[in-house]
Amino acid sequence: MNTGQRLAYGLLGAPLAMAALPVYIYTPKLYGDEFGLGLALTGVILLGSRLVDTLQDPWLGRLADYMQHRPGGWPALATMAALCLGLAYAALFNPPARENSLLPIWFALALILVYTAHSALNITYLAWGARASDDSHERTRIVAFREAFALLGVILASLLPMLFADWFDAQQRWLWYSIVFAGMLLLAVWVLLRHAPLPLPLHASPQRLLQPLRNTPF
């Protein structure tokens, strides 16, 4: 792989990292305080959605394994997950009615959709990087590019909400953040599919479960 291909792969790390921080930092205050749900109910919904995410991760991994062996499987899965993530993220931070008895349901469903789409895309993305090369040194370089962009995403997730708070009112602030996030996400997925090398095929077998134990550095 050349530097351009590593950049094409690593770029998606930025929007994936951008997605997480506002969910953990801002949604408790947004829904618990500004939208009037209360911190107790907001906390219960946050905990419940994380439990759902924890339980579904192995099944999303199975889905990624299945899609790997379908023609165009991983690109299709990454595209669908990115589209769902962009829409769910906008729904989470821009509810249609802030004073509504259905707001807790909206919050819970939007949060679960965000976690599901993010996990599906992230699992596919990480597996893509692991199968981008059979050379361990090349995989290390790939991870370095990915984590560098992830750090950039964390910085953007920290700065943009504060900048938008100065430029826009409370409602417009998160609308614009959602637009910027969705734009970066879809651009990064497009670059990944167009310029990053396709992952190498892998035929799984039960014996491969023991393979990491034979790796001395592991």
Secondary structure, DSSP 4 states (H G I P E B T S, - for coil): --HHHHHHHHTTHHHHHHHHHHHHHTHHHIIIIIS---HHHHHHHHHHHHHHHHHHHHHHHHHHHHHHTSTTHHHHHHHHHHHHHHHHHHHHHS-S-SS-TTHHHHHHHHHHHHHHHHHHHHHHHHHHHHTS-S-HHHHHHHHHHHHHHHHHHHHHHHHHHHHHHHHS-HHHHHHHHHHHHHHHHHHHHHHHHHHSPPPPP----GGGGGGGGG-S--
